[in-house]
Amino acid sequence: MTTEYSGTGDLPRTLELLWRGKEQPTRGPKPGLTLDRIVATAVALADREGITALSMRKVAAELGVGTMTLYRYVPGKGELLDLMLDHVNGPAGDLEEQRGKDWRTTMESIAEGSWTLYTKSPWLLQVSQVRPVLGPSSLSGVEFALSALDGVPLEGKEKIGLLTALDNYVVGAARTHVLQQQATENTGLSEEEFWTAQLPYLERAMGTGDYPHLAALPEDSFSLRGEEAMRLGLRALLDGFQSLIERRRTQR
């Protein structure tokens, strides 16, 4: 599903844009564009049409300017993508509303926010961020998550491991959810039509006695989908870290 990669642009220029932005001229008329407006427009385009639609030409058209004008602000698509990733990866909304009463409820809030982000902006699931270019928004998101773990008896690498495991899990759950939504469009078969076609074969298979554990499952066993399935796995994941934290507290 990966089609794009972070960090493929000119790294020094990307970092300069992330941390210092485009310096505005002190004299003359104010420019019609800002870097924030360009990035927000690019994100809206990707949300609406997908990552394959992203190009400097299309973003310029959305802004009503010529492509060469856009290049005065952003060197190219690679740099623009990294700016977009930093834009969406930061904490959204009121941080105090997202902060739970303890580390676990805050992790749940972060996971819910990530689920919303990935399902609202599924193009993110097509971007490999194994080498992220870290800007102020991305670091603010990590800082917020780590602040919820302040005082929790975990080592630094364990805290980062917790946050990584959390994001990896939500990414996987969101990817499955998005692919299920796209399956009808891609195949022309609804979910009901797809499984109805297989039903006679599955019923005969269950009747052979070769699959006793499958046959013994209640009829609704495969009905867990989307956000409900994500939350079930999330509880189990956090249960594991909670057990580790409680053992550490007992040892101390």
DRENPAGU-266469 format. One record per residue: x, y, z of N, C-alpha, C in turn; residue number from 0; residue in one letter. Coordinates in steps of 0.2 Angstrom, whole numbers, m for minus. Layout:
N
PT; X; Y; Z; X; Y; Z; X; Y; Z; NUM; a
...
//
This chain:
252
PT; 4; m6; 0; 0; 0; 0; 4; 6; 0; 0; m
PT; 11; 6; 2; 15; 11; 2; 17; 14; m5; 1; t
PT; 16; 20; m6; 18; 23; m13; 22; 29; m12; 2; t
PT; 23; 32; m6; 27; 38; m5; 31; 37; 1; 3; e
PT; 37; 41; 1; 41; 40; 7; 43; 47; 9; 4; y
PT; 43; 47; 16; 45; 54; 19; 53; 54; 18; 5; s
PT; 55; 61; 18; 63; 62; 18; 66; 61; 11; 6; g
PT; 62; 61; 6; 65; 60; m1; 67; 67; m4; 7; t
PT; 65; 73; m1; 67; 79; m4; 74; 81; m2; 8; g
PT; 75; 87; m3; 81; 90; m1; 81; 92; 7; 9; d
PT; 84; 87; 11; 84; 87; 18; 85; 94; 21; 10; l
PT; 91; 97; 20; 92; 104; 23; 87; 109; 21; 11; p
PT; 84; 109; 15; 79; 114; 13; 73; 113; 17; 12; r
PT; 71; 106; 17; 65; 104; 21; 65; 107; 28; 13; t
PT; 71; 105; 31; 72; 107; 38; 71; 115; 39; 14; l
PT; 74; 118; 34; 74; 125; 35; 67; 128; 34; 15; e
PT; 63; 125; 30; 56; 127; 29; 52; 125; 35; 16; l
PT; 53; 119; 38; 50; 117; 44; 51; 121; 50; 17; l
PT; 57; 123; 51; 59; 126; 57; 59; 134; 57; 18; w
PT; 60; 137; 51; 61; 144; 50; 55; 147; 45; 19; r
PT; 53; 142; 41; 48; 145; 36; 50; 149; 31; 20; g
PT; 46; 152; 27; 48; 156; 21; 48; 164; 24; 21; k
PT; 54; 167; 24; 55; 174; 26; 51; 178; 21; 22; e
PT; 47; 182; 24; 43; 187; 20; 46; 193; 19; 23; q
PT; 45; 196; 13; 49; 202; 11; 47; 208; 16; 24; p
PT; 51; 212; 18; 50; 218; 23; 47; 224; 19; 25; t
PT; 48; 224; 12; 46; 230; 8; 41; 227; 3; 26; r
PT; 37; 232; 0; 33; 230; m6; 26; 227; m3; 27; g
PT; 22; 225; m8; 16; 222; m6; 16; 215; m3; 28; p
PT; 12; 213; 1; 12; 207; 4; 11; 201; m1; 29; k
PT; 14; 196; 0; 13; 190; m5; 7; 187; m4; 30; p
PT; 4; 185; m10; m3; 182; m10; m3; 175; m6; 31; g
PT; 3; 172; m6; 3; 165; m3; 7; 165; 4; 32; l
PT; 6; 160; 8; 10; 159; 14; 11; 151; 13; 33; t
PT; 16; 149; 17; 18; 142; 17; 13; 138; 20; 34; l
PT; 10; 141; 26; 4; 137; 29; m2; 136; 25; 35; d
PT; m3; 141; 20; m9; 140; 16; m7; 135; 11; 36; r
PT; m1; 135; 8; 1; 130; 3; 0; 123; 6; 37; i
PT; 3; 122; 12; 3; 115; 15; m5; 113; 17; 38; v
PT; m9; 118; 19; m16; 116; 21; m19; 114; 15; 39; a
PT; m18; 118; 9; m21; 116; 3; m19; 109; 0; 40; t
PT; m13; 108; 1; m10; 101; m1; m13; 95; 3; 41; a
PT; m14; 97; 9; m17; 91; 13; m25; 90; 11; 42; v
PT; m28; 96; 10; m35; 95; 8; m36; 92; 2; 43; a
PT; m31; 93; m3; m31; 89; m9; m30; 82; m9; 44; l
PT; m25; 80; m4; m24; 73; m3; m30; 70; 0; 45; a
PT; m33; 73; 5; m39; 71; 9; m44; 69; 4; 46; d
PT; m45; 73; m1; m51; 73; m6; m50; 68; m11; 47; r
PT; m43; 68; m14; m42; 64; m20; m37; 59; m19; 48; e
PT; m34; 59; m14; m29; 53; m13; m22; 56; m14; 49; g
PT; m17; 52; m12; m10; 54; m13; m7; 54; m20; 50; i
PT; m10; 50; m24; m8; 50; m31; m10; 56; m35; 51; t
PT; m15; 60; m32; m17; 66; m35; m12; 72; m34; 52; a
PT; m8; 71; m29; m4; 76; m26; 2; 78; m31; 53; l
PT; 2; 84; m33; 8; 86; m38; 8; 94; m37; 54; s
PT; 14; 97; m38; 15; 104; m38; 10; 107; m42; 55; m
PT; 9; 105; m48; 4; 108; m53; m3; 108; m50; 56; r
PT; m5; 102; m47; m12; 102; m45; m13; 107; m39; 57; k
PT; m8; 107; m34; m9; 111; m29; m9; 119; m31; 58; v
PT; m5; 120; m36; m5; 127; m38; m11; 129; m41; 59; a
PT; m14; 124; m45; m21; 126; m48; m26; 127; m42; 60; a
PT; m26; 123; m37; m30; 124; m31; m30; 131; m28; 61; e
PT; m24; 133; m28; m22; 140; m25; m24; 145; m30; 62; l
PT; m25; 144; m37; m26; 149; m42; m20; 152; m44; 63; g
PT; m14; 149; m44; m8; 152; m46; m4; 148; m51; 64; v
PT; 1; 150; m54; 5; 146; m58; 10; 142; m55; 65; g
PT; 12; 136; m58; 16; 131; m54; 23; 134; m52; 66; t
PT; 25; 139; m57; 32; 142; m55; 31; 146; m49; 67; m
PT; 25; 149; m48; 25; 153; m42; 25; 149; m35; 68; t
PT; 23; 143; m36; 23; 138; m30; 30; 136; m29; 69; l
PT; 34; 136; m34; 41; 134; m33; 45; 139; m29; 70; y
PT; 43; 145; m29; 46; 150; m25; 45; 149; m18; 71; r
PT; 41; 145; m16; 39; 144; m9; 42; 137; m6; 72; y
PT; 41; 132; m11; 43; 125; m9; 47; 122; m15; 73; v
PT; 52; 119; m14; 57; 117; m19; 53; 111; m24; 74; p
PT; 49; 107; m21; 46; 101; m25; 42; 97; m21; 75; g
PT; 39; 92; m24; 34; 88; m20; 37; 84; m14; 76; k
PT; 43; 82; m14; 46; 78; m9; 46; 83; m2; 77; g
PT; 48; 89; m3; 48; 94; 2; 41; 95; 5; 78; e
PT; 37; 96; 0; 30; 98; 2; 27; 92; 6; 79; l
PT; 28; 86; 4; 25; 80; 7; 28; 80; 15; 80; l
PT; 34; 82; 16; 36; 82; 23; 33; 87; 27; 81; d
PT; 32; 93; 23; 28; 98; 27; 21; 96; 28; 82; l
PT; 18; 93; 24; 11; 90; 25; 11; 85; 31; 83; m
PT; 16; 81; 31; 16; 76; 37; 17; 79; 44; 84; l
PT; 21; 84; 44; 22; 88; 50; 16; 92; 52; 85; d
PT; 12; 94; 47; 6; 98; 48; 1; 94; 51; 86; h
PT; 0; 87; 49; m5; 83; 52; m3; 79; 58; 87; v
PT; 3; 78; 59; 6; 74; 64; 6; 77; 71; 88; n
PT; 5; 84; 71; 5; 87; 78; m2; 86; 82; 89; g
PT; m2; 87; 88; m8; 87; 92; m13; 91; 89; 90; p
PT; m19; 89; 89; m25; 93; 86; m30; 95; 92; 91; a
PT; m32; 101; 91; m37; 103; 96; m34; 105; 103; 92; g
PT; m38; 106; 108; m37; 107; 114; m33; 102; 118; 93; d
PT; m27; 103; 120; m23; 97; 122; m26; 95; 129; 94; l
PT; m28; 100; 133; m31; 98; 140; m37; 94; 139; 95; e
PT; m41; 94; 133; m47; 90; 132; m44; 83; 131; 96; e
PT; m38; 82; 128; m36; 76; 126; m32; 72; 131; 97; q
PT; m30; 76; 136; m26; 73; 142; m31; 70; 147; 98; r
PT; m30; 63; 148; m34; 60; 152; m32; 60; 160; 99; g
PT; m35; 57; 164; m34; 57; 171; m28; 54; 173; 100; k
PT; m25; 49; 169; m19; 46; 170; m16; 44; 163; 101; d
PT; m10; 41; 163; m6; 39; 157; m11; 35; 152; 102; w
PT; m14; 30; 155; m18; 26; 151; m24; 29; 147; 103; r
PT; m28; 33; 150; m33; 37; 147; m30; 42; 142; 104; t
PT; m24; 44; 143; m21; 49; 138; m19; 45; 132; 105; t
PT; m16; 39; 133; m14; 35; 127; m21; 33; 123; 106; m
PT; m26; 31; 127; m32; 30; 123; m35; 35; 119; 107; e
PT; m34; 41; 122; m36; 48; 118; m32; 49; 112; 108; s
PT; m25; 47; 113; m20; 48; 107; m22; 43; 102; 109; i
PT; m24; 37; 104; m25; 32; 99; m32; 33; 95; 110; a
PT; m37; 36; 99; m43; 38; 96; m42; 43; 91; 111; e
PT; m37; 48; 93; m36; 54; 88; m32; 51; 82; 112; g
PT; m28; 46; 83; m24; 44; 77; m29; 40; 72; 113; s
PT; m33; 36; 75; m38; 32; 71; m42; 37; 67; 114; w
PT; m45; 43; 70; m48; 48; 66; m44; 51; 61; 115; t
PT; m38; 52; 62; m33; 55; 57; m32; 50; 51; 116; l
PT; m31; 44; 53; m29; 39; 47; m35; 37; 43; 117; y
PT; m41; 37; 46; m47; 36; 42; m50; 42; 39; 118; t
PT; m49; 48; 41; m51; 54; 38; m46; 56; 32; 119; k
PT; m39; 54; 33; m34; 55; 28; m31; 49; 27; 120; s
PT; m34; 44; 23; m31; 38; 22; m25; 38; 18; 121; p
PT; m23; 44; 14; m17; 44; 10; m11; 43; 15; 122; w
PT; m12; 45; 21; m6; 44; 26; m4; 37; 26; 123; l
PT; m9; 32; 25; m7; 25; 26; m3; 23; 20; 124; l
PT; m2; 27; 15; 2; 25; 9; 9; 28; 9; 125; q
PT; 10; 32; 15; 17; 35; 15; 21; 32; 21; 126; v
PT; 27; 29; 19; 31; 27; 24; 35; 32; 27; 127; s
PT; 34; 32; 34; 37; 37; 38; 43; 34; 43; 128; q
PT; 46; 29; 40; 51; 26; 44; 57; 30; 45; 129; v
PT; 58; 35; 41; 63; 40; 42; 60; 47; 42; 130; r
PT; 56; 49; 47; 53; 55; 47; 57; 61; 48; 131; p
PT; 55; 66; 44; 58; 73; 45; 55; 77; 50; 132; v
PT; 58; 78; 56; 54; 80; 62; 54; 88; 62; 133; l
PT; 48; 90; 62; 47; 98; 63; 44; 99; 69; 134; g
PT; 42; 105; 70; 39; 107; 77; 33; 104; 79; 135; p
PT; 28; 103; 74; 22; 100; 76; 23; 93; 78; 136; s
PT; 27; 89; 74; 28; 82; 75; 31; 81; 82; 137; s
PT; 36; 86; 84; 39; 85; 91; 34; 87; 96; 138; l
PT; 30; 92; 95; 25; 93; 100; 20; 88; 101; 139; s
PT; 18; 84; 96; 14; 78; 97; 18; 73; 101; 140; g
PT; 24; 71; 100; 28; 67; 104; 29; 69; 111; 141; v
PT; 30; 76; 112; 31; 79; 119; 24; 78; 123; 142; e
PT; 19; 79; 120; 12; 78; 123; 12; 71; 126; 143; f
PT; 13; 66; 121; 12; 59; 123; 17; 58; 129; 144; a
PT; 23; 60; 128; 28; 59; 134; 26; 62; 140; 145; l
PT; 23; 68; 140; 21; 71; 146; 16; 67; 150; 146; s
PT; 12; 63; 146; 7; 59; 150; 11; 53; 153; 147; a
PT; 17; 51; 151; 21; 46; 154; 26; 48; 160; 148; l
PT; 25; 54; 161; 30; 57; 166; 28; 54; 173; 149; d
PT; 34; 51; 176; 33; 48; 182; 31; 41; 182; 150; g
PT; 29; 38; 176; 28; 31; 175; 34; 27; 175; 151; v
PT; 35; 22; 179; 41; 18; 180; 43; 14; 174; 152; p
PT; 45; 18; 168; 47; 15; 162; 53; 18; 160; 153; l
PT; 58; 14; 157; 64; 17; 154; 62; 21; 148; 154; e
PT; 67; 26; 146; 66; 30; 140; 64; 26; 134; 155; g
PT; 68; 20; 133; 67; 16; 127; 60; 13; 127; 156; k
PT; 58; 11; 134; 51; 8; 134; 46; 13; 133; 157; e
PT; 47; 19; 135; 41; 24; 134; 41; 25; 126; 158; k
PT; 46; 26; 123; 46; 26; 115; 43; 20; 112; 159; i
PT; 45; 14; 115; 42; 8; 113; 35; 7; 113; 160; g
PT; 32; 10; 119; 25; 10; 120; 22; 15; 115; 161; l
PT; 24; 21; 114; 21; 25; 109; 22; 22; 102; 162; l
PT; 27; 19; 100; 28; 15; 94; 23; 10; 93; 163; t
PT; 23; 6; 98; 18; 0; 97; 11; 3; 97; 164; a
PT; 9; 8; 100; 2; 11; 100; 1; 13; 92; 165; l
PT; 6; 17; 90; 5; 19; 83; 5; 14; 78; 166; d
PT; 9; 9; 78; 9; 3; 74; 3; m1; 74; 167; n
PT; 0; m1; 80; m7; m5; 80; m12; m1; 77; 168; y
PT; m13; 5; 78; m18; 9; 76; m17; 10; 68; 169; v
PT; m11; 10; 66; m10; 11; 58; m13; 4; 55; 170; v
PT; m11; m2; 58; m13; m8; 55; m21; m9; 55; 171; g
PT; m24; m7; 61; m31; m7; 61; m34; m2; 56; 172; a
PT; m32; 4; 56; m35; 8; 51; m34; 6; 44; 173; a
PT; m28; 3; 42; m27; 1; 36; m32; m4; 34; 174; r
PT; m33; m9; 38; m38; m14; 37; m45; m11; 36; 175; t
PT; m47; m7; 40; m53; m3; 39; m54; 0; 33; 176; h
PT; m49; 4; 31; m49; 8; 25; m50; 3; 19; 177; v
PT; m46; m2; 19; m46; m7; 13; m53; m11; 13; 178; l
PT; m56; m12; 18; m62; m15; 18; m67; m10; 15; 179; q
PT; m67; m4; 17; m71; 1; 14; m70; 2; 6; 180; q
PT; m64; 1; 4; m62; 2; m3; m64; m4; m7; 181; q
PT; m65; m10; m4; m66; m16; m7; m72; m16; m12; 182; a
PT; m77; m13; m10; m84; m13; m14; m82; m9; m20; 183; t
PT; m79; m3; m19; m77; 1; m25; m73; m2; m30; 184; e
PT; m68; m6; m27; m63; m9; m32; m65; m15; m35; 185; n
PT; m70; m19; m32; m73; m25; m35; m79; m25; m38; 186; t
PT; m83; m20; m36; m90; m20; m38; m95; m24; m34; 187; g
PT; m92; m28; m29; m96; m32; m25; m97; m29; m18; 188; l
PT; m103; m29; m16; m104; m26; m9; m102; m32; m4; 189; s
PT; m101; m30; 2; m99; m34; 7; m103; m40; 8; 190; e
PT; m110; m39; 8; m115; m44; 8; m115; m49; 2; 191; e
PT; m114; m46; m4; m113; m50; m10; m107; m55; m10; 192; e
PT; m102; m52; m7; m95; m56; m7; m96; m62; m3; 193; f
PT; m99; m61; 3; m99; m67; 8; m105; m71; 6; 194; w
PT; m110; m69; 3; m116; m73; 1; m113; m78; m4; 195; t
PT; m109; m76; m9; m106; m80; m14; m102; m86; m11; 196; a
PT; m99; m85; m5; m95; m90; m2; m99; m95; 2; 197; q
PT; m105; m92; 5; m109; m96; 10; m110; m103; 8; 198; l
PT; m112; m105; 3; m114; m113; 1; m107; m117; 2; 199; p
PT; m102; m114; 0; m95; m118; 1; m93; m118; 8; 200; y
PT; m94; m113; 12; m92; m113; 19; m96; m117; 23; 201; l
PT; m103; m118; 21; m107; m122; 25; m106; m129; 24; 202; e
PT; m104; m131; 18; m102; m138; 16; m96; m140; 20; 203; r
PT; m91; m135; 20; m84; m136; 23; m85; m137; 31; 204; a
PT; m90; m133; 34; m91; m134; 41; m94; m141; 43; 205; m
PT; m98; m143; 38; m102; m149; 39; m97; m156; 38; 206; g
PT; m91; m155; 36; m87; m161; 35; m84; m163; 42; 207; t
PT; m84; m158; 47; m81; m160; 53; m73; m158; 53; 208; g
PT; m70; m156; 47; m63; m155; 47; m61; m148; 50; 209; d
PT; m66; m144; 52; m65; m137; 55; m69; m136; 61; 210; y
PT; m68; m141; 66; m72; m141; 72; m72; m134; 76; 211; p
PT; m66; m131; 77; m66; m125; 80; m69; m119; 77; 212; h
PT; m69; m119; 70; m72; m114; 66; m80; m115; 67; 213; l
PT; m82; m121; 66; m89; m123; 66; m92; m121; 73; 214; a
PT; m88; m121; 78; m91; m120; 85; m92; m113; 87; 215; a
PT; m89; m108; 82; m90; m101; 84; m97; m99; 83; 216; l
PT; m99; m94; 87; m106; m91; 86; m106; m87; 80; 217; p
PT; m112; m86; 77; m113; m83; 71; m110; m76; 70; 218; e
PT; m110; m73; 76; m108; m66; 76; m100; m65; 77; 219; d
PT; m96; m70; 77; m89; m70; 78; m85; m65; 74; 220; s
PT; m87; m65; 68; m84; m61; 63; m87; m54; 61; 221; f
PT; m91; m52; 66; m95; m46; 65; m91; m40; 68; 222; s
PT; m85; m41; 71; m81; m36; 74; m78; m32; 69; 223; l
PT; m79; m26; 68; m76; m22; 62; m74; m15; 65; 224; r
PT; m70; m12; 61; m69; m5; 62; m67; m2; 69; 225; g
PT; m70; 3; 71; m68; 6; 77; m68; 1; 83; 226; e
PT; m74; m3; 83; m75; m8; 89; m69; m13; 89; 227; e
PT; m67; m15; 83; m61; m20; 83; m55; m17; 86; 228; a
PT; m54; m10; 83; m48; m7; 85; m48; m6; 93; 229; m
PT; m53; m4; 96; m54; m3; 103; m52; m9; 107; 230; r
PT; m55; m15; 105; m53; m21; 108; m46; m23; 109; 231; l
PT; m43; m22; 103; m35; m24; 103; m32; m18; 107; 232; g
PT; m34; m12; 107; m31; m7; 111; m31; m8; 118; 233; l
PT; m37; m11; 120; m37; m12; 128; m32; m18; 129; 234; r
PT; m31; m23; 125; m27; m28; 127; m19; m26; 127; 235; a
PT; m18; m21; 122; m11; m19; 121; m9; m15; 127; 236; l
PT; m14; m10; 130; m13; m6; 135; m13; m10; 142; 237; l
PT; m17; m16; 142; m17; m20; 148; m10; m23; 149; 238; d
PT; m6; m25; 143; 1; m27; 144; 5; m22; 147; 239; g
PT; 5; m16; 144; 10; m11; 147; 8; m9; 154; 240; f
PT; 1; m10; 156; m1; m8; 163; 2; m13; 167; 241; q
PT; 2; m20; 165; 5; m25; 170; 12; m24; 171; 242; s
PT; 16; m22; 165; 23; m20; 166; 24; m15; 171; 243; l
PT; 20; m9; 170; 21; m4; 175; 19; m5; 182; 244; i
PT; 14; m9; 183; 12; m11; 190; 18; m16; 193; 245; e
PT; 21; m20; 189; 27; m24; 192; 32; m20; 194; 246; r
PT; 34; m15; 190; 39; m10; 191; 38; m6; 198; 247; r
PT; 32; m4; 199; 30; m1; 205; 30; m5; 211; 248; r
PT; 29; m11; 210; 29; m16; 216; 36; m17; 217; 249; t
PT; 41; m18; 212; 48; m19; 213; 51; m13; 217; 250; q
PT; 49; m7; 215; 52; m1; 218; 49; 0; 226; 251; r
//
